[in-house]
Amino acid sequence: MTTARILIIAGSDSGGGAGIQADIKTVTMLGGHAMTAVTAITAQNTLGVDAVHMIPTQMVIDQIAAVVSDIGVDAVKIGMIGSAETAHAVADSLSELSCPIVFDPVMVASSGAILADGDTISAFERLMRLATLTTPNLPELEALGGREALLERHIPLLIKGGHAEGDLIVDRLDLAEGQGCDWADPRIETRNTHGTGCTLASAIATGLGQGFTLEQSIERARLFVRLALHDAPGLGQGHGPMGHQYVREDAMVEGPSLNQVTVGCTNYAAAVDFYKALGLQQIVDSPSNGYARFEVPNGATFSIHESQDIATSTVVYFESKRLDAWVNELVSEGFAFEQMPQDESWGWREARLLDPSGNIVCLYSAGENRRYPAWRI
């Protein structure tokens, strides 16, 4: 497997929550190699931006040229650009590349600090025309002229809905000629949202650099962001950083991934005490259903299910983000399924079959619901 080379053109965040720091963590966690062209150095923390030092345009271009000429690039992520002069120079440099480009039009930090003036925003036009995808939030979309104006200019958009009201966040992919799709998920209530836009764009660029489709890249990137929000360490007094370092294989492995096993038990309370004593962290406790789920440090989960028939209670789970396609391929090869893929009430999509010895095997997709179900302890 070759390592995707991701060039990040963005500003530095001394607090480590956004910018280059968030980008590097994201690309690394998703299996890519992060390279950087730093456009600005900021003195900031979770409370705000105290100072900004713009890197001279020629130095930004020299950084790009250095990595392109030696290491090569499979995808580019652009974040904070610094100045109109740098925006135009970066556009000139990137016009010579033929790889995917994801542009996150950073204008305002989470704290409210302005990170792009009017001339710089005007210069974003050239970068948007080069980009495979531009990822504005709703205020940025308005500052860029609005959805209809951008689509008329054939700018591919992922419109992030986090600034909208309501408990459901809807992100919308708008492509040429009415193509696109929506993703909707419940809002995660947390103050630790610093760097969400940077992280999302870098994750999408990594997926594109690894050869995934645009939709696959966006889907995995959104899951990565949501897991990092769930895993935020709670640092600082303001908009804290997300927990990139705690995201496990839910968002990184396309599959099949062995990350969940359920075994039967005849005494629920005794089984719970036993596995907790082994050092497993209990994350679901449902004694009325005789069901408990545990988590181990590498992100794998393990469940017990009370039953008098232990032999039929043990299930091995293999997860894949392309569950339906995988099952269809297996059916075409002659595999017989006890259950074809279907959505379950506990938030997983599952298909089931038996191995040659009669053991139950579940092929499934759960995303964040495996480790972070709504009823997590």
Contacts in CASP RR format, 6 or more apart in sequence:
PFRMAT RR
TARGET T0000
AUTHOR 0000-0000-0000
METHOD contacts of the structure
MODEL  1
MTTARILIIAGSDSGGGAGIQADIKTVTMLGGHAMTAVTAITAQNTLGVD
AVHMIPTQMVIDQIAAVVSDIGVDAVKIGMIGSAETAHAVADSLSELSCP
IVFDPVMVASSGAILADGDTISAFERLMRLATLTTPNLPELEALGGREAL
LERHIPLLIKGGHAEGDLIVDRLDLAEGQGCDWADPRIETRNTHGTGCTL
ASAIATGLGQGFTLEQSIERARLFVRLALHDAPGLGQGHGPMGHQYVRED
AMVEGPSLNQVTVGCTNYAAAVDFYKALGLQQIVDSPSNGYARFEVPNGA
TFSIHESQDIATSTVVYFESKRLDAWVNELVSEGFAFEQMPQDESWGWRE
ARLLDPSGNIVCLYSAGENRRYPAWRI
3 31 0 8 1.000
3 32 0 8 1.000
3 33 0 8 1.000
4 31 0 8 1.000
4 32 0 8 1.000
4 33 0 8 1.000
4 74 0 8 1.000
4 75 0 8 1.000
4 206 0 8 1.000
4 207 0 8 1.000
4 209 0 8 1.000
4 210 0 8 1.000
4 211 0 8 1.000
5 32 0 8 1.000
5 33 0 8 1.000
5 35 0 8 1.000
5 67 0 8 1.000
5 71 0 8 1.000
5 72 0 8 1.000
5 73 0 8 1.000
5 74 0 8 1.000
5 75 0 8 1.000
5 209 0 8 1.000
6 27 0 8 1.000
6 32 0 8 1.000
6 33 0 8 1.000
6 34 0 8 1.000
6 35 0 8 1.000
6 73 0 8 1.000
6 74 0 8 1.000
6 75 0 8 1.000
6 76 0 8 1.000
6 77 0 8 1.000
6 202 0 8 1.000
6 205 0 8 1.000
6 206 0 8 1.000
6 209 0 8 1.000
7 35 0 8 1.000
7 36 0 8 1.000
7 37 0 8 1.000
7 64 0 8 1.000
7 67 0 8 1.000
7 68 0 8 1.000
7 73 0 8 1.000
7 75 0 8 1.000
7 76 0 8 1.000
7 77 0 8 1.000
8 20 0 8 1.000
8 23 0 8 1.000
8 24 0 8 1.000
8 27 0 8 1.000
8 34 0 8 1.000
8 35 0 8 1.000
8 36 0 8 1.000
8 37 0 8 1.000
8 76 0 8 1.000
8 77 0 8 1.000
8 79 0 8 1.000
8 202 0 8 1.000
9 36 0 8 1.000
9 37 0 8 1.000
9 39 0 8 1.000
9 60 0 8 1.000
9 64 0 8 1.000
9 76 0 8 1.000
9 77 0 8 1.000
9 78 0 8 1.000
9 79 0 8 1.000
9 81 0 8 1.000
9 90 0 8 1.000
10 19 0 8 1.000
10 20 0 8 1.000
10 23 0 8 1.000
10 36 0 8 1.000
10 38 0 8 1.000
10 39 0 8 1.000
10 77 0 8 1.000
10 78 0 8 1.000
10 79 0 8 1.000
10 80 0 8 1.000
10 81 0 8 1.000
10 106 0 8 1.000
10 198 0 8 1.000
11 19 0 8 1.000
11 20 0 8 1.000
11 38 0 8 1.000
11 39 0 8 1.000
11 40 0 8 1.000
11 41 0 8 1.000
11 42 0 8 1.000
11 79 0 8 1.000
11 80 0 8 1.000
11 82 0 8 1.000
12 19 0 8 1.000
12 20 0 8 1.000
12 21 0 8 1.000
12 38 0 8 1.000
12 40 0 8 1.000
12 41 0 8 1.000
12 42 0 8 1.000
13 19 0 8 1.000
13 20 0 8 1.000
13 21 0 8 1.000
13 22 0 8 1.000
13 42 0 8 1.000
13 44 0 8 1.000
13 195 0 8 1.000
14 41 0 8 1.000
14 42 0 8 1.000
14 43 0 8 1.000
14 44 0 8 1.000
14 45 0 8 1.000
15 21 0 8 1.000
15 44 0 8 1.000
15 45 0 8 1.000
15 46 0 8 1.000
15 241 0 8 1.000
16 22 0 8 1.000
16 241 0 8 1.000
17 46 0 8 1.000
17 194 0 8 1.000
17 195 0 8 1.000
17 240 0 8 1.000
17 241 0 8 1.000
17 242 0 8 1.000
18 109 0 8 1.000
18 110 0 8 1.000
18 194 0 8 1.000
18 195 0 8 1.000
18 197 0 8 1.000
18 198 0 8 1.000
18 241 0 8 1.000
19 79 0 8 1.000
19 80 0 8 1.000
19 195 0 8 1.000
19 198 0 8 1.000
20 36 0 8 1.000
20 38 0 8 1.000
22 195 0 8 1.000
22 198 0 8 1.000
22 199 0 8 1.000
22 202 0 8 1.000
22 241 0 8 1.000
22 242 0 8 1.000
22 244 0 8 1.000
23 34 0 8 1.000
23 36 0 8 1.000
23 77 0 8 1.000
23 198 0 8 1.000
23 199 0 8 1.000
23 202 0 8 1.000
24 34 0 8 1.000
24 36 0 8 1.000
25 199 0 8 1.000
25 244 0 8 1.000
25 245 0 8 1.000
26 198 0 8 1.000
26 199 0 8 1.000
26 202 0 8 1.000
26 203 0 8 1.000
26 206 0 8 1.000
26 224 0 8 1.000
26 244 0 8 1.000
27 33 0 8 1.000
27 34 0 8 1.000
27 202 0 8 1.000
27 205 0 8 1.000
27 206 0 8 1.000
28 34 0 8 1.000
29 224 0 8 1.000
29 244 0 8 1.000
29 245 0 8 1.000
29 247 0 8 1.000
29 252 0 8 1.000
30 203 0 8 1.000
30 206 0 8 1.000
30 207 0 8 1.000
30 210 0 8 1.000
30 220 0 8 1.000
30 224 0 8 1.000
30 251 0 8 1.000
30 252 0 8 1.000
31 206 0 8 1.000
31 210 0 8 1.000
31 252 0 8 1.000
32 206 0 8 1.000
32 210 0 8 1.000
33 71 0 8 1.000
35 67 0 8 1.000
35 71 0 8 1.000
35 73 0 8 1.000
36 63 0 8 1.000
37 60 0 8 1.000
37 61 0 8 1.000
37 63 0 8 1.000
37 64 0 8 1.000
37 67 0 8 1.000
37 90 0 8 1.000
38 55 0 8 1.000
38 60 0 8 1.000
38 63 0 8 1.000
39 54 0 8 1.000
39 55 0 8 1.000
39 60 0 8 1.000
39 79 0 8 1.000
39 80 0 8 1.000
39 81 0 8 1.000
39 82 0 8 1.000
39 86 0 8 1.000
40 52 0 8 1.000
40 53 0 8 1.000
40 54 0 8 1.000
40 55 0 8 1.000
40 80 0 8 1.000
40 82 0 8 1.000
40 115 0 8 1.000
41 52 0 8 1.000
41 53 0 8 1.000
41 55 0 8 1.000
42 49 0 8 1.000
42 50 0 8 1.000
42 51 0 8 1.000
42 52 0 8 1.000
42 53 0 8 1.000
43 49 0 8 1.000
43 50 0 8 1.000
43 51 0 8 1.000
43 52 0 8 1.000
44 50 0 8 1.000
44 109 0 8 1.000
44 111 0 8 1.000
44 113 0 8 1.000
45 236 0 8 1.000
46 111 0 8 1.000
46 194 0 8 1.000
46 235 0 8 1.000
46 236 0 8 1.000
46 237 0 8 1.000
46 238 0 8 1.000
46 239 0 8 1.000
46 240 0 8 1.000
46 241 0 8 1.000
47 111 0 8 1.000
47 236 0 8 1.000
47 237 0 8 1.000
47 238 0 8 1.000
48 109 0 8 1.000
48 111 0 8 1.000
48 112 0 8 1.000
48 113 0 8 1.000
49 109 0 8 1.000
49 111 0 8 1.000
49 113 0 8 1.000
49 115 0 8 1.000
52 115 0 8 1.000
54 82 0 8 1.000
54 83 0 8 1.000
54 86 0 8 1.000
55 86 0 8 1.000
57 83 0 8 1.000
57 85 0 8 1.000
57 86 0 8 1.000
57 89 0 8 1.000
58 89 0 8 1.000
60 86 0 8 1.000
60 89 0 8 1.000
60 90 0 8 1.000
61 89 0 8 1.000
61 90 0 8 1.000
61 93 0 8 1.000
64 90 0 8 1.000
64 93 0 8 1.000
64 94 0 8 1.000
65 93 0 8 1.000
67 73 0 8 1.000
68 93 0 8 1.000
68 97 0 8 1.000
73 97 0 8 1.000
73 99 0 8 1.000
74 99 0 8 1.000
74 100 0 8 1.000
74 209 0 8 1.000
74 210 0 8 1.000
75 99 0 8 1.000
75 100 0 8 1.000
75 101 0 8 1.000
75 102 0 8 1.000
75 205 0 8 1.000
75 206 0 8 1.000
75 207 0 8 1.000
75 208 0 8 1.000
75 209 0 8 1.000
76 94 0 8 1.000
76 97 0 8 1.000
76 99 0 8 1.000
76 100 0 8 1.000
76 101 0 8 1.000
76 102 0 8 1.000
76 205 0 8 1.000
77 101 0 8 1.000
77 102 0 8 1.000
77 104 0 8 1.000
77 201 0 8 1.000
77 202 0 8 1.000
77 204 0 8 1.000
77 205 0 8 1.000
78 90 0 8 1.000
78 101 0 8 1.000
78 102 0 8 1.000
78 103 0 8 1.000
78 104 0 8 1.000
78 127 0 8 1.000
78 131 0 8 1.000
78 201 0 8 1.000
79 103 0 8 1.000
79 104 0 8 1.000
79 105 0 8 1.000
79 106 0 8 1.000
79 198 0 8 1.000
79 201 0 8 1.000
80 106 0 8 1.000
80 115 0 8 1.000
80 116 0 8 1.000
81 87 0 8 1.000
81 90 0 8 1.000
81 106 0 8 1.000
81 116 0 8 1.000
81 120 0 8 1.000
81 123 0 8 1.000
81 124 0 8 1.000
81 127 0 8 1.000
82 115 0 8 1.000
82 116 0 8 1.000
82 120 0 8 1.000
83 117 0 8 1.000
83 119 0 8 1.000
83 120 0 8 1.000
84 117 0 8 1.000
84 118 0 8 1.000
84 119 0 8 1.000
84 120 0 8 1.000
84 122 0 8 1.000
84 123 0 8 1.000
87 120 0 8 1.000
87 123 0 8 1.000
87 124 0 8 1.000
87 126 0 8 1.000
87 127 0 8 1.000
88 123 0 8 1.000
88 126 0 8 1.000
90 127 0 8 1.000
91 123 0 8 1.000
91 126 0 8 1.000
91 127 0 8 1.000
91 130 0 8 1.000
94 101 0 8 1.000
94 127 0 8 1.000
94 130 0 8 1.000
95 130 0 8 1.000
99 209 0 8 1.000
100 132 0 8 1.000
100 133 0 8 1.000
100 205 0 8 1.000
100 208 0 8 1.000
100 209 0 8 1.000
101 130 0 8 1.000
101 131 0 8 1.000
101 132 0 8 1.000
101 133 0 8 1.000
101 205 0 8 1.000
102 131 0 8 1.000
102 132 0 8 1.000
102 133 0 8 1.000
102 134 0 8 1.000
102 135 0 8 1.000
102 201 0 8 1.000
102 202 0 8 1.000
102 204 0 8 1.000
102 205 0 8 1.000
102 208 0 8 1.000
103 124 0 8 1.000
103 127 0 8 1.000
103 128 0 8 1.000
103 130 0 8 1.000
103 131 0 8 1.000
103 133 0 8 1.000
103 134 0 8 1.000
103 135 0 8 1.000
103 201 0 8 1.000
104 134 0 8 1.000
104 135 0 8 1.000
104 197 0 8 1.000
104 198 0 8 1.000
104 200 0 8 1.000
104 201 0 8 1.000
105 116 0 8 1.000
105 121 0 8 1.000
105 124 0 8 1.000
105 127 0 8 1.000
105 128 0 8 1.000
105 134 0 8 1.000
105 135 0 8 1.000
105 136 0 8 1.000
105 140 0 8 1.000
105 144 0 8 1.000
106 115 0 8 1.000
106 116 0 8 1.000
106 198 0 8 1.000
107 114 0 8 1.000
107 115 0 8 1.000
107 116 0 8 1.000
107 121 0 8 1.000
107 139 0 8 1.000
107 140 0 8 1.000
107 143 0 8 1.000
108 114 0 8 1.000
108 115 0 8 1.000
108 139 0 8 1.000
108 140 0 8 1.000
109 115 0 8 1.000
110 193 0 8 1.000
110 194 0 8 1.000
110 195 0 8 1.000
110 239 0 8 1.000
111 238 0 8 1.000
111 239 0 8 1.000
116 124 0 8 1.000
121 143 0 8 1.000
121 144 0 8 1.000
124 144 0 8 1.000
127 134 0 8 1.000
128 134 0 8 1.000
128 144 0 8 1.000
128 150 0 8 1.000
128 153 0 8 1.000
128 155 0 8 1.000
129 153 0 8 1.000
129 155 0 8 1.000
131 155 0 8 1.000
131 156 0 8 1.000
132 156 0 8 1.000
132 208 0 8 1.000
132 214 0 8 1.000
133 156 0 8 1.000
133 157 0 8 1.000
133 158 0 8 1.000
133 204 0 8 1.000
133 214 0 8 1.000
134 150 0 8 1.000
134 155 0 8 1.000
134 156 0 8 1.000
134 157 0 8 1.000
134 158 0 8 1.000
135 157 0 8 1.000
135 158 0 8 1.000
135 160 0 8 1.000
135 197 0 8 1.000
135 200 0 8 1.000
135 201 0 8 1.000
135 204 0 8 1.000
136 144 0 8 1.000
136 157 0 8 1.000
136 159 0 8 1.000
136 160 0 8 1.000
137 159 0 8 1.000
137 160 0 8 1.000
137 161 0 8 1.000
137 162 0 8 1.000
137 163 0 8 1.000
137 197 0 8 1.000
138 159 0 8 1.000
138 160 0 8 1.000
138 161 0 8 1.000
138 162 0 8 1.000
138 163 0 8 1.000
138 164 0 8 1.000
139 163 0 8 1.000
141 147 0 8 1.000
141 150 0 8 1.000
141 157 0 8 1.000
141 159 0 8 1.000
144 150 0 8 1.000
147 157 0 8 1.000
147 159 0 8 1.000
147 174 0 8 1.000
150 157 0 8 1.000
151 157 0 8 1.000
151 174 0 8 1.000
151 176 0 8 1.000
154 176 0 8 1.000
156 173 0 8 1.000
156 174 0 8 1.000
156 175 0 8 1.000
156 176 0 8 1.000
157 172 0 8 1.000
157 173 0 8 1.000
157 174 0 8 1.000
157 175 0 8 1.000
158 171 0 8 1.000
158 172 0 8 1.000
158 173 0 8 1.000
158 174 0 8 1.000
158 204 0 8 1.000
158 218 0 8 1.000
159 171 0 8 1.000
159 172 0 8 1.000
159 173 0 8 1.000
159 174 0 8 1.000
160 171 0 8 1.000
160 197 0 8 1.000
160 200 0 8 1.000
161 169 0 8 1.000
161 170 0 8 1.000
161 171 0 8 1.000
161 172 0 8 1.000
162 169 0 8 1.000
162 187 0 8 1.000
164 170 0 8 1.000
166 187 0 8 1.000
167 186 0 8 1.000
167 187 0 8 1.000
168 184 0 8 1.000
168 185 0 8 1.000
168 186 0 8 1.000
168 187 0 8 1.000
169 184 0 8 1.000
169 185 0 8 1.000
169 186 0 8 1.000
169 187 0 8 1.000
170 182 0 8 1.000
170 183 0 8 1.000
170 184 0 8 1.000
171 182 0 8 1.000
171 183 0 8 1.000
171 184 0 8 1.000
171 218 0 8 1.000
171 222 0 8 1.000
172 180 0 8 1.000
172 181 0 8 1.000
172 182 0 8 1.000
173 180 0 8 1.000
173 181 0 8 1.000
173 182 0 8 1.000
173 183 0 8 1.000
173 214 0 8 1.000
173 215 0 8 1.000
173 218 0 8 1.000
174 180 0 8 1.000
181 215 0 8 1.000
183 218 0 8 1.000
183 219 0 8 1.000
183 222 0 8 1.000
185 222 0 8 1.000
185 226 0 8 1.000
188 226 0 8 1.000
188 229 0 8 1.000
188 230 0 8 1.000
190 229 0 8 1.000
190 232 0 8 1.000
191 238 0 8 1.000
191 239 0 8 1.000
191 240 0 8 1.000
192 229 0 8 1.000
192 232 0 8 1.000
192 233 0 8 1.000
192 234 0 8 1.000
192 235 0 8 1.000
192 239 0 8 1.000
192 240 0 8 1.000
192 241 0 8 1.000
192 242 0 8 1.000
192 243 0 8 1.000
193 229 0 8 1.000
193 239 0 8 1.000
193 240 0 8 1.000
193 242 0 8 1.000
194 239 0 8 1.000
194 240 0 8 1.000
194 241 0 8 1.000
194 242 0 8 1.000
195 241 0 8 1.000
195 242 0 8 1.000
196 225 0 8 1.000
196 229 0 8 1.000
196 242 0 8 1.000
197 225 0 8 1.000
199 221 0 8 1.000
199 224 0 8 1.000
199 225 0 8 1.000
199 228 0 8 1.000
199 242 0 8 1.000
199 244 0 8 1.000
200 221 0 8 1.000
200 222 0 8 1.000
200 224 0 8 1.000
200 225 0 8 1.000
201 221 0 8 1.000
203 217 0 8 1.000
203 220 0 8 1.000
203 221 0 8 1.000
203 224 0 8 1.000
203 225 0 8 1.000
204 214 0 8 1.000
204 217 0 8 1.000
204 218 0 8 1.000
204 221 0 8 1.000
205 217 0 8 1.000
206 217 0 8 1.000
206 221 0 8 1.000
207 216 0 8 1.000
207 217 0 8 1.000
207 220 0 8 1.000
207 221 0 8 1.000
208 214 0 8 1.000
208 217 0 8 1.000
212 220 0 8 1.000
216 321 0 8 1.000
219 321 0 8 1.000
220 251 0 8 1.000
220 321 0 8 1.000
223 250 0 8 1.000
223 251 0 8 1.000
223 367 0 8 1.000
223 368 0 8 1.000
224 247 0 8 1.000
224 251 0 8 1.000
224 252 0 8 1.000
225 242 0 8 1.000
226 368 0 8 1.000
227 246 0 8 1.000
227 247 0 8 1.000
227 248 0 8 1.000
227 250 0 8 1.000
227 251 0 8 1.000
227 368 0 8 1.000
227 371 0 8 1.000
227 372 0 8 1.000
228 242 0 8 1.000
228 243 0 8 1.000
228 244 0 8 1.000
228 246 0 8 1.000
228 247 0 8 1.000
229 242 0 8 1.000
229 243 0 8 1.000
230 368 0 8 1.000
230 371 0 8 1.000
230 372 0 8 1.000
231 242 0 8 1.000
231 243 0 8 1.000
231 246 0 8 1.000
231 247 0 8 1.000
232 240 0 8 1.000
232 241 0 8 1.000
232 242 0 8 1.000
232 243 0 8 1.000
233 241 0 8 1.000
233 243 0 8 1.000
233 246 0 8 1.000
234 240 0 8 1.000
234 241 0 8 1.000
235 241 0 8 1.000
248 298 0 8 1.000
248 299 0 8 1.000
248 300 0 8 1.000
248 371 0 8 1.000
249 257 0 8 1.000
249 259 0 8 1.000
249 298 0 8 1.000
249 299 0 8 1.000
250 259 0 8 1.000
250 299 0 8 1.000
250 319 0 8 1.000
250 366 0 8 1.000
250 367 0 8 1.000
250 368 0 8 1.000
250 370 0 8 1.000
250 371 0 8 1.000
251 367 0 8 1.000
253 319 0 8 1.000
254 320 0 8 1.000
254 321 0 8 1.000
254 322 0 8 1.000
255 318 0 8 1.000
255 319 0 8 1.000
255 320 0 8 1.000
255 321 0 8 1.000
255 322 0 8 1.000
256 318 0 8 1.000
256 319 0 8 1.000
256 320 0 8 1.000
256 326 0 8 1.000
256 363 0 8 1.000
257 318 0 8 1.000
257 319 0 8 1.000
257 320 0 8 1.000
258 300 0 8 1.000
258 316 0 8 1.000
258 317 0 8 1.000
258 318 0 8 1.000
259 299 0 8 1.000
259 300 0 8 1.000
259 301 0 8 1.000
259 317 0 8 1.000
259 319 0 8 1.000
259 370 0 8 1.000
260 300 0 8 1.000
260 301 0 8 1.000
260 302 0 8 1.000
260 303 0 8 1.000
260 317 0 8 1.000
260 319 0 8 1.000
260 364 0 8 1.000
260 366 0 8 1.000
260 370 0 8 1.000
261 302 0 8 1.000
261 303 0 8 1.000
261 314 0 8 1.000
261 315 0 8 1.000
261 316 0 8 1.000
261 317 0 8 1.000
262 302 0 8 1.000
262 303 0 8 1.000
262 304 0 8 1.000
262 305 0 8 1.000
262 313 0 8 1.000
262 314 0 8 1.000
262 315 0 8 1.000
262 317 0 8 1.000
263 302 0 8 1.000
263 303 0 8 1.000
263 304 0 8 1.000
263 305 0 8 1.000
263 310 0 8 1.000
263 313 0 8 1.000
263 314 0 8 1.000
264 271 0 8 1.000
264 304 0 8 1.000
264 305 0 8 1.000
264 306 0 8 1.000
264 307 0 8 1.000
264 310 0 8 1.000
264 313 0 8 1.000
264 314 0 8 1.000
265 271 0 8 1.000
265 304 0 8 1.000
265 305 0 8 1.000
265 306 0 8 1.000
265 307 0 8 1.000
265 310 0 8 1.000
265 313 0 8 1.000
266 306 0 8 1.000
266 307 0 8 1.000
266 308 0 8 1.000
266 310 0 8 1.000
267 306 0 8 1.000
268 287 0 8 1.000
268 290 0 8 1.000
268 292 0 8 1.000
268 304 0 8 1.000
268 306 0 8 1.000
269 287 0 8 1.000
271 292 0 8 1.000
271 304 0 8 1.000
271 306 0 8 1.000
272 282 0 8 1.000
272 285 0 8 1.000
272 292 0 8 1.000
272 304 0 8 1.000
275 282 0 8 1.000
275 292 0 8 1.000
275 294 0 8 1.000
275 302 0 8 1.000
275 304 0 8 1.000
276 282 0 8 1.000
276 294 0 8 1.000
280 294 0 8 1.000
280 295 0 8 1.000
280 296 0 8 1.000
280 302 0 8 1.000
281 294 0 8 1.000
281 295 0 8 1.000
281 296 0 8 1.000
282 292 0 8 1.000
282 293 0 8 1.000
282 294 0 8 1.000
282 377 0 8 1.000
283 293 0 8 1.000
283 294 0 8 1.000
283 295 0 8 1.000
283 301 0 8 1.000
283 371 0 8 1.000
283 373 0 8 1.000
283 376 0 8 1.000
283 377 0 8 1.000
284 291 0 8 1.000
284 292 0 8 1.000
284 293 0 8 1.000
284 303 0 8 1.000
284 373 0 8 1.000
284 375 0 8 1.000
284 376 0 8 1.000
284 377 0 8 1.000
285 292 0 8 1.000
285 377 0 8 1.000
286 292 0 8 1.000
286 375 0 8 1.000
290 304 0 8 1.000
290 305 0 8 1.000
290 306 0 8 1.000
291 303 0 8 1.000
291 304 0 8 1.000
291 305 0 8 1.000
291 306 0 8 1.000
292 303 0 8 1.000
292 304 0 8 1.000
293 301 0 8 1.000
293 302 0 8 1.000
293 303 0 8 1.000
294 301 0 8 1.000
294 302 0 8 1.000
294 303 0 8 1.000
295 301 0 8 1.000
295 302 0 8 1.000
295 371 0 8 1.000
296 302 0 8 1.000
299 371 0 8 1.000
301 370 0 8 1.000
301 371 0 8 1.000
305 313 0 8 1.000
307 313 0 8 1.000
312 360 0 8 1.000
314 359 0 8 1.000
314 360 0 8 1.000
315 352 0 8 1.000
315 360 0 8 1.000
315 361 0 8 1.000
315 362 0 8 1.000
316 359 0 8 1.000
316 360 0 8 1.000
316 361 0 8 1.000
316 362 0 8 1.000
317 362 0 8 1.000
317 363 0 8 1.000
317 364 0 8 1.000
318 361 0 8 1.000
318 362 0 8 1.000
318 363 0 8 1.000
318 364 0 8 1.000
319 363 0 8 1.000
319 364 0 8 1.000
319 365 0 8 1.000
319 366 0 8 1.000
319 367 0 8 1.000
319 370 0 8 1.000
320 326 0 8 1.000
320 363 0 8 1.000
320 364 0 8 1.000
320 365 0 8 1.000
321 365 0 8 1.000
323 341 0 8 1.000
323 349 0 8 1.000
323 351 0 8 1.000
323 363 0 8 1.000
323 364 0 8 1.000
323 365 0 8 1.000
324 341 0 8 1.000
326 363 0 8 1.000
327 337 0 8 1.000
327 340 0 8 1.000
327 341 0 8 1.000
327 351 0 8 1.000
327 363 0 8 1.000
330 337 0 8 1.000
330 353 0 8 1.000
331 337 0 8 1.000
335 353 0 8 1.000
336 353 0 8 1.000
337 351 0 8 1.000
337 352 0 8 1.000
337 353 0 8 1.000
338 352 0 8 1.000
338 353 0 8 1.000
338 354 0 8 1.000
339 350 0 8 1.000
339 351 0 8 1.000
339 352 0 8 1.000
339 353 0 8 1.000
340 351 0 8 1.000
341 349 0 8 1.000
341 350 0 8 1.000
341 351 0 8 1.000
341 363 0 8 1.000
342 349 0 8 1.000
342 350 0 8 1.000
342 351 0 8 1.000
343 349 0 8 1.000
344 350 0 8 1.000
346 369 0 8 1.000
346 373 0 8 1.000
347 366 0 8 1.000
347 369 0 8 1.000
347 373 0 8 1.000
348 364 0 8 1.000
348 365 0 8 1.000
348 366 0 8 1.000
348 369 0 8 1.000
348 370 0 8 1.000
349 364 0 8 1.000
349 365 0 8 1.000
349 366 0 8 1.000
350 362 0 8 1.000
350 363 0 8 1.000
350 364 0 8 1.000
351 362 0 8 1.000
351 363 0 8 1.000
351 364 0 8 1.000
352 360 0 8 1.000
352 361 0 8 1.000
352 362 0 8 1.000
352 363 0 8 1.000
353 361 0 8 1.000
353 363 0 8 1.000
354 360 0 8 1.000
354 361 0 8 1.000
355 361 0 8 1.000
END
